[in-house]
């Protein structure tokens, strides 16, 4: 199942901010929740691997089976499996919407996509997991740009600085995928090598 509980507790337990709110709290309380939170027990090798997988699943809002499918696809691609995995997750439509500044969180981006606000290359797409490609243009459908949220968003994203592998057109509420992201530039704080090792055990 996709984790839908309080993200702050998960953020403190895993030591990773999933939202801007998490980041502020972690600055003040960078220890696990609970009575013994400040005395983190040392994790086993398996525990470390599992923690990294949980971080990735929660960050991108992916369910267990779906995450495993992404890993298997990454495994079949040429190159570094861990990097391939992150790139597949980054090219999800909901993540692109988030990266372009059209949503504050990936969960919100998922809702925007599911509710039919978005289009890819001028065609409506309401599947959050849709794989966007280099050269694709992602934007709000014209019929949705009159909605209150879209009108407010235009002002909000005027000065938004997106990733260098994306191009944002704030006036049109659209963006273009220019290239494949460099994993190191994403600031994910996720050890993909540990995830690869986790699946190698099974």
C-alpha atoms as a printed R data frame, in Angstrom:
    type eleno elety resid chain resno      x       y       z
1   ATOM     1    CA   UNK     A     1  0.000   0.000   0.000
2   ATOM     2    CA   UNK     A     2  1.034   3.610  -0.555
3   ATOM     3    CA   UNK     A     3  1.908   5.309   2.727
4   ATOM     4    CA   UNK     A     4 -0.720   7.948   3.526
5   ATOM     5    CA   UNK     A     5 -0.028   8.552   7.217
6   ATOM     6    CA   UNK     A     6  1.745  11.512   8.870
7   ATOM     7    CA   UNK     A     7  4.828  12.272   6.767
8   ATOM     8    CA   UNK     A     8  6.545  14.183   9.582
9   ATOM     9    CA   UNK     A     9  6.901  11.078  11.766
10  ATOM    10    CA   UNK     A    10  8.233   9.099   8.811
11  ATOM    11    CA   UNK     A    11 10.611  11.944   7.957
12  ATOM    12    CA   UNK     A    12 12.032  11.970  11.486
13  ATOM    13    CA   UNK     A    13 12.268   8.181  11.658
14  ATOM    14    CA   UNK     A    14 14.039   7.917   8.294
15  ATOM    15    CA   UNK     A    15 16.026  11.127   8.653
16  ATOM    16    CA   UNK     A    16 14.760  12.568   5.368
17  ATOM    17    CA   UNK     A    17 12.507  15.542   4.578
18  ATOM    18    CA   UNK     A    18  9.673  14.696   2.175
19  ATOM    19    CA   UNK     A    19  8.152  18.193   2.191
20  ATOM    20    CA   UNK     A    20  9.253  21.748   3.036
21  ATOM    21    CA   UNK     A    21  7.408  21.387   6.348
22  ATOM    22    CA   UNK     A    22  9.441  18.262   7.144
23  ATOM    23    CA   UNK     A    23 12.680  20.115   6.418
24  ATOM    24    CA   UNK     A    24 11.855  22.826   8.964
25  ATOM    25    CA   UNK     A    25 10.956  20.279  11.642
26  ATOM    26    CA   UNK     A    26 14.079  18.189  10.996
27  ATOM    27    CA   UNK     A    27 16.227  21.272  11.548
28  ATOM    28    CA   UNK     A    28 14.868  21.459  15.090
29  ATOM    29    CA   UNK     A    29 14.185  17.785  15.841
30  ATOM    30    CA   UNK     A    30 16.603  15.668  13.855
31  ATOM    31    CA   UNK     A    31 15.884  12.473  15.769
32  ATOM    32    CA   UNK     A    32 13.299   9.710  15.616
33  ATOM    33    CA   UNK     A    33  9.886  10.224  17.291
34  ATOM    34    CA   UNK     A    34  9.053   8.478  20.538
35  ATOM    35    CA   UNK     A    35 10.499   8.220  24.024
36  ATOM    36    CA   UNK     A    36 13.825   6.822  22.852
37  ATOM    37    CA   UNK     A    37 14.053   8.742  19.610
38  ATOM    38    CA   UNK     A    38 17.317  10.465  20.431
39  ATOM    39    CA   UNK     A    39 19.022   7.117  21.022
40  ATOM    40    CA   UNK     A    40 18.771   5.632  17.542
41  ATOM    41    CA   UNK     A    41 19.635   1.953  17.557
42  ATOM    42    CA   UNK     A    42 22.271   0.888  15.055
43  ATOM    43    CA   UNK     A    43 20.594  -0.677  12.025
44  ATOM    44    CA   UNK     A    44 21.696  -3.969  10.526
45  ATOM    45    CA   UNK     A    45 22.849  -4.088   6.903
46  ATOM    46    CA   UNK     A    46 19.388  -5.313   5.910
47  ATOM    47    CA   UNK     A    47 17.797  -2.558   8.002
48  ATOM    48    CA   UNK     A    48 19.842   0.112   6.207
49  ATOM    49    CA   UNK     A    49 18.845  -1.291   2.819
50  ATOM    50    CA   UNK     A    50 15.173  -1.428   3.783
51  ATOM    51    CA   UNK     A    51 15.289   2.142   5.105
52  ATOM    52    CA   UNK     A    52 16.579   3.470   1.771
53  ATOM    53    CA   UNK     A    53 13.836   1.646  -0.116
54  ATOM    54    CA   UNK     A    54 11.226   3.104   2.252
55  ATOM    55    CA   UNK     A    55 12.647   6.593   1.729
56  ATOM    56    CA   UNK     A    56 12.344   6.249  -2.039
57  ATOM    57    CA   UNK     A    57  8.836   4.760  -1.891
58  ATOM    58    CA   UNK     A    58  7.519   7.489   0.390
59  ATOM    59    CA   UNK     A    59  9.309  10.318  -1.434
60  ATOM    60    CA   UNK     A    60  7.811   9.362  -4.795
61  ATOM    61    CA   UNK     A    61  4.507   7.976  -3.447
62  ATOM    62    CA   UNK     A    62  5.043   4.494  -4.864
63  ATOM    63    CA   UNK     A    63  3.448   1.265  -3.650
64  ATOM    64    CA   UNK     A    64  5.534  -1.862  -3.004
65  ATOM    65    CA   UNK     A    65  4.625  -3.843  -6.141
66  ATOM    66    CA   UNK     A    66  4.884  -0.778  -8.348
67  ATOM    67    CA   UNK     A    67  8.301   0.044  -6.892
68  ATOM    68    CA   UNK     A    68  9.485  -3.486  -7.585
69  ATOM    69    CA   UNK     A    69  8.317  -3.141 -11.192
70  ATOM    70    CA   UNK     A    70 10.328   0.071 -11.549
71  ATOM    71    CA   UNK     A    71 13.386  -1.697 -10.160
72  ATOM    72    CA   UNK     A    72 13.016  -4.568 -12.633
73  ATOM    73    CA   UNK     A    73 12.770  -2.086 -15.518
74  ATOM    74    CA   UNK     A    74 15.875  -0.286 -14.222
75  ATOM    75    CA   UNK     A    75 17.718  -3.591 -14.026
76  ATOM    76    CA   UNK     A    76 17.090  -4.299 -17.715
77  ATOM    77    CA   UNK     A    77 18.386  -0.915 -18.858
78  ATOM    78    CA   UNK     A    78 22.011  -0.264 -19.738
79  ATOM    79    CA   UNK     A    79 23.966   1.707 -17.160
80  ATOM    80    CA   UNK     A    80 23.880   1.949 -13.377
81  ATOM    81    CA   UNK     A    81 20.731   0.265 -12.021
82  ATOM    82    CA   UNK     A    82 20.292   2.667  -9.097
83  ATOM    83    CA   UNK     A    83 20.554   5.716 -11.349
84  ATOM    84    CA   UNK     A    84 18.148   4.127 -13.844
85  ATOM    85    CA   UNK     A    85 15.633   3.601 -11.035
86  ATOM    86    CA   UNK     A    86 15.684   7.238  -9.936
87  ATOM    87    CA   UNK     A    87 15.436   8.458 -13.535
88  ATOM    88    CA   UNK     A    88 12.349   6.302 -14.130
89  ATOM    89    CA   UNK     A    89 10.743   7.784 -11.011
90  ATOM    90    CA   UNK     A    90 11.721  11.326 -12.009
91  ATOM    91    CA   UNK     A    91 10.071  10.897 -15.415
92  ATOM    92    CA   UNK     A    92  6.684  10.084 -13.872
93  ATOM    93    CA   UNK     A    93  4.159  12.751 -14.861
94  ATOM    94    CA   UNK     A    94  3.257  13.571 -11.251
95  ATOM    95    CA   UNK     A    95  6.930  14.152 -10.454
96  ATOM    96    CA   UNK     A    96  7.387  16.427 -13.485
97  ATOM    97    CA   UNK     A    97  4.371  18.467 -12.356
98  ATOM    98    CA   UNK     A    98  5.980  18.749  -8.918
99  ATOM    99    CA   UNK     A    99  9.415  19.648 -10.307
100 ATOM   100    CA   UNK     A   100  7.901  22.414 -12.472
101 ATOM   101    CA   UNK     A   101  6.476  24.051  -9.343
102 ATOM   102    CA   UNK     A   102  2.845  23.341 -10.226
103 ATOM   103    CA   UNK     A   103  2.364  21.565  -6.877
104 ATOM   104    CA   UNK     A   104  3.954  21.897  -3.438
105 ATOM   105    CA   UNK     A   105  4.248  18.138  -2.966
106 ATOM   106    CA   UNK     A   106  4.202  15.049  -5.159
107 ATOM   107    CA   UNK     A   107  0.974  13.988  -3.445
108 ATOM   108    CA   UNK     A   108 -0.658  17.242  -4.553
109 ATOM   109    CA   UNK     A   109  0.783  16.783  -8.045
110 ATOM   110    CA   UNK     A   110 -0.742  13.307  -8.165
111 ATOM   111    CA   UNK     A   111 -4.162  14.808  -7.383
112 ATOM   112    CA   UNK     A   112 -3.789  17.496 -10.043
113 ATOM   113    CA   UNK     A   113 -2.978  14.879 -12.665
114 ATOM   114    CA   UNK     A   114 -5.738  12.490 -11.532
115 ATOM   115    CA   UNK     A   115 -8.322  15.273 -11.693
116 ATOM   116    CA   UNK     A   116 -7.583  15.866 -15.373
117 ATOM   117    CA   UNK     A   117 -5.752  19.190 -15.156
118 ATOM   118    CA   UNK     A   118 -2.721  18.152 -17.173
119 ATOM   119    CA   UNK     A   119 -1.817  17.414 -20.764
120 ATOM   120    CA   UNK     A   120  1.295  16.048 -22.459
121 ATOM   121    CA   UNK     A   121  1.995  17.283 -25.986
122 ATOM   122    CA   UNK     A   122 -1.516  18.829 -26.067
123 ATOM   123    CA   UNK     A   123 -3.227  15.544 -25.139
124 ATOM   124    CA   UNK     A   124 -5.024  15.037 -21.825
125 ATOM   125    CA   UNK     A   125 -3.248  12.602 -19.482
126 ATOM   126    CA   UNK     A   126 -4.735  11.741 -16.091
127 ATOM   127    CA   UNK     A   127 -2.387   8.888 -15.119
128 ATOM   128    CA   UNK     A   128  0.177  10.032 -12.499
129 ATOM   129    CA   UNK     A   129  2.599   7.222 -13.390
130 ATOM   130    CA   UNK     A   130  2.639   8.158 -17.102
131 ATOM   131    CA   UNK     A   131  6.253   8.136 -18.311
132 ATOM   132    CA   UNK     A   132  7.212  11.475 -19.821
133 ATOM   133    CA   UNK     A   133  9.984  11.540 -22.437
134 ATOM   134    CA   UNK     A   134 12.691  13.993 -23.406
135 ATOM   135    CA   UNK     A   135 11.153  16.651 -25.645
136 ATOM   136    CA   UNK     A   136  7.643  16.268 -24.190
137 ATOM   137    CA   UNK     A   137  5.724  19.408 -23.226
138 ATOM   138    CA   UNK     A   138  3.713  19.134 -20.013
139 ATOM   139    CA   UNK     A   139  1.146  21.761 -19.127
140 ATOM   140    CA   UNK     A   140 -2.259  22.690 -17.769
141 ATOM   141    CA   UNK     A   141 -5.087  22.023 -20.203
142 ATOM   142    CA   UNK     A   142 -6.523  25.257 -21.594
143 ATOM   143    CA   UNK     A   143 -9.965  24.458 -20.183
144 ATOM   144    CA   UNK     A   144 -8.423  24.183 -16.673
145 ATOM   145    CA   UNK     A   145 -6.400  27.402 -16.814
146 ATOM   146    CA   UNK     A   146 -9.465  29.421 -15.805
147 ATOM   147    CA   UNK     A   147 -9.793  27.489 -12.552
148 ATOM   148    CA   UNK     A   148 -8.930  29.441  -9.384
149 ATOM   149    CA   UNK     A   149 -5.938  27.228  -8.614
150 ATOM   150    CA   UNK     A   150 -4.407  27.726 -12.058
151 ATOM   151    CA   UNK     A   151 -4.955  31.495 -11.979
152 ATOM   152    CA   UNK     A   152 -3.209  31.753  -8.583
153 ATOM   153    CA   UNK     A   153 -0.460  29.402  -9.739
154 ATOM   154    CA   UNK     A   154  0.537  31.627 -12.660
155 ATOM   155    CA   UNK     A   155  1.514  34.345 -10.211
156 ATOM   156    CA   UNK     A   156  3.176  31.881  -7.845
157 ATOM   157    CA   UNK     A   157  5.504  30.292 -10.418
158 ATOM   158    CA   UNK     A   158  6.646  33.550 -12.051
159 ATOM   159    CA   UNK     A   159  9.945  33.400 -10.201
160 ATOM   160    CA   UNK     A   160 10.104  29.660  -9.646
161 ATOM   161    CA   UNK     A   161 13.484  28.132 -10.475
162 ATOM   162    CA   UNK     A   162 13.054  24.610 -11.757
163 ATOM   163    CA   UNK     A   163 15.721  21.954 -12.373
164 ATOM   164    CA   UNK     A   164 18.142  22.568 -15.256
165 ATOM   165    CA   UNK     A   165 16.840  19.526 -17.152
166 ATOM   166    CA   UNK     A   166 13.413  21.163 -17.362
167 ATOM   167    CA   UNK     A   167 12.227  24.390 -18.987
168 ATOM   168    CA   UNK     A   168  9.362  26.305 -17.393
169 ATOM   169    CA   UNK     A   169  6.977  28.646 -19.205
170 ATOM   170    CA   UNK     A   170  5.201  30.290 -16.277
171 ATOM   171    CA   UNK     A   171  2.862  32.386 -18.436
172 ATOM   172    CA   UNK     A   172  1.503  29.307 -20.204
173 ATOM   173    CA   UNK     A   173  1.718  27.032 -17.141
174 ATOM   174    CA   UNK     A   174  3.721  24.544 -19.137
175 ATOM   175    CA   UNK     A   175  7.168  23.031 -19.169
176 ATOM   176    CA   UNK     A   176  9.423  21.024 -21.438
177 ATOM   177    CA   UNK     A   177 11.668  18.086 -20.595
178 ATOM   178    CA   UNK     A   178 15.071  19.031 -21.999
179 ATOM   179    CA   UNK     A   179 17.250  16.118 -20.934
180 ATOM   180    CA   UNK     A   180 17.782  13.265 -18.505
181 ATOM   181    CA   UNK     A   181 18.528  14.523 -14.969
182 ATOM   182    CA   UNK     A   182 21.892  14.025 -13.317
183 ATOM   183    CA   UNK     A   183 21.006  11.965 -10.237
184 ATOM   184    CA   UNK     A   184 23.547  13.823  -8.077
185 ATOM   185    CA   UNK     A   185 21.786  17.141  -8.782
186 ATOM   186    CA   UNK     A   186 18.391  15.977  -7.489
187 ATOM   187    CA   UNK     A   187 19.249  16.248  -3.789
188 ATOM   188    CA   UNK     A   188 17.256  13.125  -2.943
189 ATOM   189    CA   UNK     A   189 19.454  11.889  -0.078
190 ATOM   190    CA   UNK     A   190 18.664   8.309  -1.121
191 ATOM   191    CA   UNK     A   191 21.360   5.643  -1.428
192 ATOM   192    CA   UNK     A   192 20.280   3.760  -4.526
193 ATOM   193    CA   UNK     A   193 23.185   1.339  -4.098
194 ATOM   194    CA   UNK     A   194 21.612   0.082  -0.862
195 ATOM   195    CA   UNK     A   195 18.308  -0.417  -2.704
196 ATOM   196    CA   UNK     A   196 20.107  -2.455  -5.363
197 ATOM   197    CA   UNK     A   197 21.748  -4.538  -2.628
198 ATOM   198    CA   UNK     A   198 18.350  -5.067  -0.979
199 ATOM   199    CA   UNK     A   199 16.870  -6.588  -4.145
200 ATOM   200    CA   UNK     A   200 20.026  -8.618  -4.740
201 ATOM   201    CA   UNK     A   201 19.306 -10.487  -1.502
202 ATOM   202    CA   UNK     A   202 15.955 -11.823  -2.734
